[in-house]
Amino acid sequence: MELIIQGIPEEFCLACKGCCRFSQPQSVWIPRLLQEEVPVLQKINIILLPNQTTEYYCEFLDTTTNQCRIYKQRPFDCQLYPFVLLGKDNKVFLAVDPQCLFVQQFGGRLEFEAFSRQLLHYLNTRLLKEIIRRNPQVVQDYPNVKVIGEIIF
């Protein structure tokens, strides 16, 4: 179920080795599934990389090609990244991960700012707010993110 238009060029993401990898098996950055995604994906397993002791990755990541094996059906959380739904003070905000290399390079450009505003507007539509309301697990207390704006319920 594709809900979010990808705002980052695919070639950029494929060249990066940041997404889908985690420093701990219970990281806040691990995607949470929507109720609607559970029947299809069941859950996302996090696997320890071979010959590593501290690098975990999503089971759907092909580490040789850096591609998602379920890209067309990837979870909402994955579609949203580098944007995240931040929960603070009983409110929900759209925020962006400044650790994303694309955000570091292009986050200050007008096109990125325009896309961020467009995404915030889209997440404030009745359909998306209802999806978020039914799926509070996708709203997390992410550390060190930059708030774009509030999703008003």
Biotite code that builds the C-alpha atoms (Angstrom):
import biotite.structure as struc

atoms = struc.array([
    struc.Atom([0.000, 0.000, 0.000], chain_id="A", res_id=1, res_name="MET", atom_name="CA", element="C"),
    struc.Atom([1.878, 3.047, -1.225], chain_id="A", res_id=2, res_name="GLU", atom_name="CA", element="C"),
    struc.Atom([0.772, 6.129, 0.693], chain_id="A", res_id=3, res_name="LEU", atom_name="CA", element="C"),
    struc.Atom([3.774, 8.435, 0.412], chain_id="A", res_id=4, res_name="ILE", atom_name="CA", element="C"),
    struc.Atom([5.456, 9.704, -2.742], chain_id="A", res_id=5, res_name="ILE", atom_name="CA", element="C"),
    struc.Atom([9.204, 9.151, -2.490], chain_id="A", res_id=6, res_name="GLN", atom_name="CA", element="C"),
    struc.Atom([10.845, 12.548, -2.102], chain_id="A", res_id=7, res_name="GLY", atom_name="CA", element="C"),
    struc.Atom([14.421, 11.344, -2.387], chain_id="A", res_id=8, res_name="ILE", atom_name="CA", element="C"),
    struc.Atom([15.804, 10.098, -5.701], chain_id="A", res_id=9, res_name="PRO", atom_name="CA", element="C"),
    struc.Atom([16.136, 6.310, -5.688], chain_id="A", res_id=10, res_name="GLU", atom_name="CA", element="C"),
    struc.Atom([19.731, 6.465, -6.950], chain_id="A", res_id=11, res_name="GLU", atom_name="CA", element="C"),
    struc.Atom([20.704, 8.516, -3.900], chain_id="A", res_id=12, res_name="PHE", atom_name="CA", element="C"),
    struc.Atom([19.148, 6.016, -1.500], chain_id="A", res_id=13, res_name="CYS", atom_name="CA", element="C"),
    struc.Atom([20.746, 3.038, -3.228], chain_id="A", res_id=14, res_name="LEU", atom_name="CA", element="C"),
    struc.Atom([24.186, 4.622, -2.902], chain_id="A", res_id=15, res_name="ALA", atom_name="CA", element="C"),
    struc.Atom([23.724, 5.263, 0.832], chain_id="A", res_id=16, res_name="CYS", atom_name="CA", element="C"),
    struc.Atom([24.397, 2.637, 3.487], chain_id="A", res_id=17, res_name="LYS", atom_name="CA", element="C"),
    struc.Atom([22.456, 4.311, 6.289], chain_id="A", res_id=18, res_name="GLY", atom_name="CA", element="C"),
    struc.Atom([18.845, 3.185, 6.092], chain_id="A", res_id=19, res_name="CYS", atom_name="CA", element="C"),
    struc.Atom([17.604, -0.212, 7.195], chain_id="A", res_id=20, res_name="CYS", atom_name="CA", element="C"),
    struc.Atom([20.606, -0.672, 9.493], chain_id="A", res_id=21, res_name="ARG", atom_name="CA", element="C"),
    struc.Atom([20.470, -0.328, 13.253], chain_id="A", res_id=22, res_name="PHE", atom_name="CA", element="C"),
    struc.Atom([22.954, -0.225, 16.107], chain_id="A", res_id=23, res_name="SER", atom_name="CA", element="C"),
    struc.Atom([20.656, -2.252, 18.362], chain_id="A", res_id=24, res_name="GLN", atom_name="CA", element="C"),
    struc.Atom([17.955, -4.852, 17.763], chain_id="A", res_id=25, res_name="PRO", atom_name="CA", element="C"),
    struc.Atom([15.267, -2.767, 19.529], chain_id="A", res_id=26, res_name="GLN", atom_name="CA", element="C"),
    struc.Atom([16.089, 0.627, 17.989], chain_id="A", res_id=27, res_name="SER", atom_name="CA", element="C"),
    struc.Atom([13.410, 3.324, 17.840], chain_id="A", res_id=28, res_name="VAL", atom_name="CA", element="C"),
    struc.Atom([14.336, 3.622, 14.144], chain_id="A", res_id=29, res_name="TRP", atom_name="CA", element="C"),
    struc.Atom([13.022, 0.145, 13.276], chain_id="A", res_id=30, res_name="ILE", atom_name="CA", element="C"),
    struc.Atom([9.882, 0.619, 11.153], chain_id="A", res_id=31, res_name="PRO", atom_name="CA", element="C"),
    struc.Atom([6.555, -0.026, 12.840], chain_id="A", res_id=32, res_name="ARG", atom_name="CA", element="C"),
    struc.Atom([3.855, -1.665, 10.737], chain_id="A", res_id=33, res_name="LEU", atom_name="CA", element="C"),
    struc.Atom([0.386, -0.242, 10.232], chain_id="A", res_id=34, res_name="LEU", atom_name="CA", element="C"),
    struc.Atom([-2.486, -2.566, 11.159], chain_id="A", res_id=35, res_name="GLN", atom_name="CA", element="C"),
    struc.Atom([-3.256, -2.743, 7.447], chain_id="A", res_id=36, res_name="GLU", atom_name="CA", element="C"),
    struc.Atom([0.298, -3.952, 6.694], chain_id="A", res_id=37, res_name="GLU", atom_name="CA", element="C"),
    struc.Atom([0.411, -6.748, 9.282], chain_id="A", res_id=38, res_name="VAL", atom_name="CA", element="C"),
    struc.Atom([-1.585, -9.303, 7.228], chain_id="A", res_id=39, res_name="PRO", atom_name="CA", element="C"),
    struc.Atom([0.904, -8.914, 4.370], chain_id="A", res_id=40, res_name="VAL", atom_name="CA", element="C"),
    struc.Atom([4.216, -8.432, 6.163], chain_id="A", res_id=41, res_name="LEU", atom_name="CA", element="C"),
    struc.Atom([3.433, -9.952, 9.590], chain_id="A", res_id=42, res_name="GLN", atom_name="CA", element="C"),
    struc.Atom([6.432, -8.274, 11.212], chain_id="A", res_id=43, res_name="LYS", atom_name="CA", element="C"),
    struc.Atom([9.872, -6.969, 10.386], chain_id="A", res_id=44, res_name="ILE", atom_name="CA", element="C"),
    struc.Atom([12.677, -9.128, 11.681], chain_id="A", res_id=45, res_name="ASN", atom_name="CA", element="C"),
    struc.Atom([15.956, -7.477, 12.540], chain_id="A", res_id=46, res_name="ILE", atom_name="CA", element="C"),
    struc.Atom([19.001, -9.609, 11.784], chain_id="A", res_id=47, res_name="ILE", atom_name="CA", element="C"),
    struc.Atom([22.596, -9.339, 12.954], chain_id="A", res_id=48, res_name="LEU", atom_name="CA", element="C"),
    struc.Atom([24.893, -8.795, 9.994], chain_id="A", res_id=49, res_name="LEU", atom_name="CA", element="C"),
    struc.Atom([27.207, -11.742, 9.349], chain_id="A", res_id=50, res_name="PRO", atom_name="CA", element="C"),
    struc.Atom([30.629, -11.353, 11.001], chain_id="A", res_id=51, res_name="ASN", atom_name="CA", element="C"),
    struc.Atom([29.402, -8.328, 12.967], chain_id="A", res_id=52, res_name="GLN", atom_name="CA", element="C"),
    struc.Atom([28.567, -7.841, 16.605], chain_id="A", res_id=53, res_name="THR", atom_name="CA", element="C"),
    struc.Atom([26.905, -4.434, 16.578], chain_id="A", res_id=54, res_name="THR", atom_name="CA", element="C"),
    struc.Atom([25.267, -3.906, 13.195], chain_id="A", res_id=55, res_name="GLU", atom_name="CA", element="C"),
    struc.Atom([21.724, -5.075, 12.639], chain_id="A", res_id=56, res_name="TYR", atom_name="CA", element="C"),
    struc.Atom([19.648, -4.762, 9.494], chain_id="A", res_id=57, res_name="TYR", atom_name="CA", element="C"),
    struc.Atom([16.119, -5.275, 8.234], chain_id="A", res_id=58, res_name="CYS", atom_name="CA", element="C"),
    struc.Atom([15.483, -8.752, 6.883], chain_id="A", res_id=59, res_name="GLU", atom_name="CA", element="C"),
    struc.Atom([14.132, -7.223, 3.655], chain_id="A", res_id=60, res_name="PHE", atom_name="CA", element="C"),
    struc.Atom([17.375, -5.411, 2.859], chain_id="A", res_id=61, res_name="LEU", atom_name="CA", element="C"),
    struc.Atom([19.563, -7.145, 0.301], chain_id="A", res_id=62, res_name="ASP", atom_name="CA", element="C"),
    struc.Atom([22.951, -6.122, 1.697], chain_id="A", res_id=63, res_name="THR", atom_name="CA", element="C"),
    struc.Atom([24.784, -6.950, -1.542], chain_id="A", res_id=64, res_name="THR", atom_name="CA", element="C"),
    struc.Atom([22.695, -4.589, -3.716], chain_id="A", res_id=65, res_name="THR", atom_name="CA", element="C"),
    struc.Atom([21.504, -2.243, -0.929], chain_id="A", res_id=66, res_name="ASN", atom_name="CA", element="C"),
    struc.Atom([17.960, -2.669, -2.258], chain_id="A", res_id=67, res_name="GLN", atom_name="CA", element="C"),
    struc.Atom([14.751, -3.436, -0.443], chain_id="A", res_id=68, res_name="CYS", atom_name="CA", element="C"),
    struc.Atom([13.317, -6.800, -1.474], chain_id="A", res_id=69, res_name="ARG", atom_name="CA", element="C"),
    struc.Atom([9.770, -5.516, -0.861], chain_id="A", res_id=70, res_name="ILE", atom_name="CA", element="C"),
    struc.Atom([10.204, -1.947, -2.097], chain_id="A", res_id=71, res_name="TYR", atom_name="CA", element="C"),
    struc.Atom([6.802, -1.754, -3.821], chain_id="A", res_id=72, res_name="LYS", atom_name="CA", element="C"),
    struc.Atom([5.104, -3.043, -0.640], chain_id="A", res_id=73, res_name="GLN", atom_name="CA", element="C"),
    struc.Atom([7.445, -1.427, 1.898], chain_id="A", res_id=74, res_name="ARG", atom_name="CA", element="C"),
    struc.Atom([5.847, -0.231, 5.128], chain_id="A", res_id=75, res_name="PRO", atom_name="CA", element="C"),
    struc.Atom([4.462, 3.270, 5.589], chain_id="A", res_id=76, res_name="PHE", atom_name="CA", element="C"),
    struc.Atom([7.320, 4.073, 8.012], chain_id="A", res_id=77, res_name="ASP", atom_name="CA", element="C"),
    struc.Atom([9.831, 3.202, 5.287], chain_id="A", res_id=78, res_name="CYS", atom_name="CA", element="C"),
    struc.Atom([7.948, 5.230, 2.689], chain_id="A", res_id=79, res_name="GLN", atom_name="CA", element="C"),
    struc.Atom([8.055, 8.226, 5.004], chain_id="A", res_id=80, res_name="LEU", atom_name="CA", element="C"),
    struc.Atom([11.771, 8.145, 5.850], chain_id="A", res_id=81, res_name="TYR", atom_name="CA", element="C"),
    struc.Atom([13.820, 10.422, 6.260], chain_id="A", res_id=82, res_name="PRO", atom_name="CA", element="C"),
    struc.Atom([10.677, 11.982, 7.657], chain_id="A", res_id=83, res_name="PHE", atom_name="CA", element="C"),
    struc.Atom([9.270, 10.510, 10.859], chain_id="A", res_id=84, res_name="VAL", atom_name="CA", element="C"),
    struc.Atom([6.223, 10.966, 13.043], chain_id="A", res_id=85, res_name="LEU", atom_name="CA", element="C"),
    struc.Atom([7.455, 12.393, 16.328], chain_id="A", res_id=86, res_name="LEU", atom_name="CA", element="C"),
    struc.Atom([5.377, 12.160, 19.483], chain_id="A", res_id=87, res_name="GLY", atom_name="CA", element="C"),
    struc.Atom([5.987, 14.928, 22.051], chain_id="A", res_id=88, res_name="LYS", atom_name="CA", element="C"),
    struc.Atom([3.743, 16.343, 24.778], chain_id="A", res_id=89, res_name="ASP", atom_name="CA", element="C"),
    struc.Atom([0.694, 14.400, 23.523], chain_id="A", res_id=90, res_name="ASN", atom_name="CA", element="C"),
    struc.Atom([1.097, 15.932, 20.064], chain_id="A", res_id=91, res_name="LYS", atom_name="CA", element="C"),
    struc.Atom([2.251, 14.490, 16.751], chain_id="A", res_id=92, res_name="VAL", atom_name="CA", element="C"),
    struc.Atom([4.784, 16.261, 14.580], chain_id="A", res_id=93, res_name="PHE", atom_name="CA", element="C"),
    struc.Atom([6.307, 15.627, 11.204], chain_id="A", res_id=94, res_name="LEU", atom_name="CA", element="C"),
    struc.Atom([10.071, 15.689, 11.703], chain_id="A", res_id=95, res_name="ALA", atom_name="CA", element="C"),
    struc.Atom([13.114, 14.851, 9.601], chain_id="A", res_id=96, res_name="VAL", atom_name="CA", element="C"),
    struc.Atom([16.215, 12.849, 10.483], chain_id="A", res_id=97, res_name="ASP", atom_name="CA", element="C"),
    struc.Atom([19.249, 15.143, 10.068], chain_id="A", res_id=98, res_name="PRO", atom_name="CA", element="C"),
    struc.Atom([21.508, 12.061, 9.959], chain_id="A", res_id=99, res_name="GLN", atom_name="CA", element="C"),
    struc.Atom([20.156, 11.197, 6.502], chain_id="A", res_id=100, res_name="CYS", atom_name="CA", element="C"),
    struc.Atom([22.844, 12.098, 3.960], chain_id="A", res_id=101, res_name="LEU", atom_name="CA", element="C"),
    struc.Atom([20.262, 13.482, 1.537], chain_id="A", res_id=102, res_name="PHE", atom_name="CA", element="C"),
    struc.Atom([18.928, 15.799, 4.242], chain_id="A", res_id=103, res_name="VAL", atom_name="CA", element="C"),
    struc.Atom([22.477, 16.887, 5.062], chain_id="A", res_id=104, res_name="GLN", atom_name="CA", element="C"),
    struc.Atom([23.163, 17.767, 1.425], chain_id="A", res_id=105, res_name="GLN", atom_name="CA", element="C"),
    struc.Atom([19.800, 19.117, 0.273], chain_id="A", res_id=106, res_name="PHE", atom_name="CA", element="C"),
    struc.Atom([17.777, 19.863, 3.423], chain_id="A", res_id=107, res_name="GLY", atom_name="CA", element="C"),
    struc.Atom([18.216, 23.620, 3.113], chain_id="A", res_id=108, res_name="GLY", atom_name="CA", element="C"),
    struc.Atom([17.130, 23.867, -0.517], chain_id="A", res_id=109, res_name="ARG", atom_name="CA", element="C"),
    struc.Atom([13.814, 25.374, -1.529], chain_id="A", res_id=110, res_name="LEU", atom_name="CA", element="C"),
    struc.Atom([12.700, 22.151, -3.253], chain_id="A", res_id=111, res_name="GLU", atom_name="CA", element="C"),
    struc.Atom([13.229, 20.149, -0.061], chain_id="A", res_id=112, res_name="PHE", atom_name="CA", element="C"),
    struc.Atom([11.419, 22.739, 2.028], chain_id="A", res_id=113, res_name="GLU", atom_name="CA", element="C"),
    struc.Atom([8.514, 22.738, -0.449], chain_id="A", res_id=114, res_name="ALA", atom_name="CA", element="C"),
    struc.Atom([8.318, 18.942, -0.385], chain_id="A", res_id=115, res_name="PHE", atom_name="CA", element="C"),
    struc.Atom([8.370, 19.015, 3.443], chain_id="A", res_id=116, res_name="SER", atom_name="CA", element="C"),
    struc.Atom([5.448, 21.471, 3.535], chain_id="A", res_id=117, res_name="ARG", atom_name="CA", element="C"),
    struc.Atom([3.542, 19.419, 0.955], chain_id="A", res_id=118, res_name="GLN", atom_name="CA", element="C"),
    struc.Atom([4.082, 16.253, 2.988], chain_id="A", res_id=119, res_name="LEU", atom_name="CA", element="C"),
    struc.Atom([2.928, 17.974, 6.184], chain_id="A", res_id=120, res_name="LEU", atom_name="CA", element="C"),
    struc.Atom([-0.206, 19.153, 4.388], chain_id="A", res_id=121, res_name="HIS", atom_name="CA", element="C"),
    struc.Atom([-0.846, 15.614, 3.074], chain_id="A", res_id=122, res_name="TYR", atom_name="CA", element="C"),
    struc.Atom([-0.384, 14.078, 6.533], chain_id="A", res_id=123, res_name="LEU", atom_name="CA", element="C"),
    struc.Atom([-2.942, 16.569, 7.833], chain_id="A", res_id=124, res_name="ASN", atom_name="CA", element="C"),
    struc.Atom([-5.634, 15.228, 5.488], chain_id="A", res_id=125, res_name="THR", atom_name="CA", element="C"),
    struc.Atom([-8.510, 13.313, 7.018], chain_id="A", res_id=126, res_name="ARG", atom_name="CA", element="C"),
    struc.Atom([-7.428, 9.963, 5.494], chain_id="A", res_id=127, res_name="LEU", atom_name="CA", element="C"),
    struc.Atom([-3.844, 10.120, 6.765], chain_id="A", res_id=128, res_name="LEU", atom_name="CA", element="C"),
    struc.Atom([-4.809, 11.440, 10.198], chain_id="A", res_id=129, res_name="LYS", atom_name="CA", element="C"),
    struc.Atom([-7.210, 8.510, 10.555], chain_id="A", res_id=130, res_name="GLU", atom_name="CA", element="C"),
    struc.Atom([-4.440, 6.064, 9.604], chain_id="A", res_id=131, res_name="ILE", atom_name="CA", element="C"),
    struc.Atom([-2.115, 7.661, 12.168], chain_id="A", res_id=132, res_name="ILE", atom_name="CA", element="C"),
    struc.Atom([-4.860, 7.676, 14.822], chain_id="A", res_id=133, res_name="ARG", atom_name="CA", element="C"),
    struc.Atom([-5.500, 3.927, 14.285], chain_id="A", res_id=134, res_name="ARG", atom_name="CA", element="C"),
    struc.Atom([-1.762, 3.196, 14.369], chain_id="A", res_id=135, res_name="ASN", atom_name="CA", element="C"),
    struc.Atom([-0.180, 5.013, 17.322], chain_id="A", res_id=136, res_name="PRO", atom_name="CA", element="C"),
    struc.Atom([2.823, 2.664, 17.103], chain_id="A", res_id=137, res_name="GLN", atom_name="CA", element="C"),
    struc.Atom([4.152, 4.678, 14.131], chain_id="A", res_id=138, res_name="VAL", atom_name="CA", element="C"),
    struc.Atom([4.502, 7.765, 16.343], chain_id="A", res_id=139, res_name="VAL", atom_name="CA", element="C"),
    struc.Atom([7.761, 7.528, 18.305], chain_id="A", res_id=140, res_name="GLN", atom_name="CA", element="C"),
    struc.Atom([9.990, 9.706, 20.461], chain_id="A", res_id=141, res_name="ASP", atom_name="CA", element="C"),
    struc.Atom([12.839, 9.954, 17.967], chain_id="A", res_id=142, res_name="TYR", atom_name="CA", element="C"),
    struc.Atom([16.042, 11.565, 19.241], chain_id="A", res_id=143, res_name="PRO", atom_name="CA", element="C"),
    struc.Atom([17.754, 14.486, 17.532], chain_id="A", res_id=144, res_name="ASN", atom_name="CA", element="C"),
    struc.Atom([15.219, 15.113, 14.766], chain_id="A", res_id=145, res_name="VAL", atom_name="CA", element="C"),
    struc.Atom([14.199, 18.465, 13.263], chain_id="A", res_id=146, res_name="LYS", atom_name="CA", element="C"),
    struc.Atom([10.497, 19.303, 13.570], chain_id="A", res_id=147, res_name="VAL", atom_name="CA", element="C"),
    struc.Atom([8.797, 20.401, 10.349], chain_id="A", res_id=148, res_name="ILE", atom_name="CA", element="C"),
    struc.Atom([5.320, 21.039, 11.747], chain_id="A", res_id=149, res_name="GLY", atom_name="CA", element="C"),
    struc.Atom([2.424, 19.640, 13.734], chain_id="A", res_id=150, res_name="GLU", atom_name="CA", element="C"),
    struc.Atom([-0.197, 17.185, 12.567], chain_id="A", res_id=151, res_name="ILE", atom_name="CA", element="C"),
    struc.Atom([-3.376, 18.636, 14.028], chain_id="A", res_id=152, res_name="ILE", atom_name="CA", element="C"),
    struc.Atom([-5.934, 16.137, 15.310], chain_id="A", res_id=153, res_name="PHE", atom_name="CA", element="C"),
])
